[in-house]
Amino acid sequence: MIEASVTRPPSGIAWRPYVPGRDAAPLAALFRAAVIALAAPHYDAAQRAAWASGADDLAAFDARLARGTTLVADCAGASVAFGQLFPADHVEMLYVAPAWVRHGLASALLARLEACARGEGASVLRTEASVLARPVFERAGFSLVAMEVVGRGGVSLPRFQMAKPLRAANLSG
């Protein structure tokens, strides 16, 4: 998901909602590949294995993706990225296949998720971003709220609570 020199997503990208059952296996594979390959500069092997294990139970992963709003980016019949809002004011997931980084997919997905959150009336959009994803969220206007460490599979994973106001605040009493 690192997109240091971001380009626009290729014109052959099709955006669509998640299809429960059908999309679970390919998105679980995408999730694992993104975590194992792309997070390597920031997380050790044990951390990445614990993180990637979140897709080991395919039925639970499918149920997780089916809640809220999950958007999928496809190209030539293959899923190349996905993102999820759950609840409507929280980016729960944002993943890009390793071969598709630096094509603007994470940024484009995030913009679509933000539009969905606005449509649902959210006033602030929040997330817990990995070290890998933090720059993508910062470029989209998110600010750091706090750093935290969560436990998964007996290992600690650092991440960042981030937020972006979606409505201007009225500060004039």
Buried (B, 14 or more C-beta within 10 A) or exposed (E): BBBEEBEEBBEEBEEEEBEEEEBBBBBBEBBBBBBBEBBEEBBEEEBBBBBBEBBEEEEEBBEBBBBBBBBBBBBEEEBBBBBBBBEBBBBBBBBBBBEBBBBBBBBBBBEBBBEBBBEEEBEEBBBBBBBBBBBBBBBBBBEEEEEEEEEBEEBEBEBBBBBBEBEEEEEEE
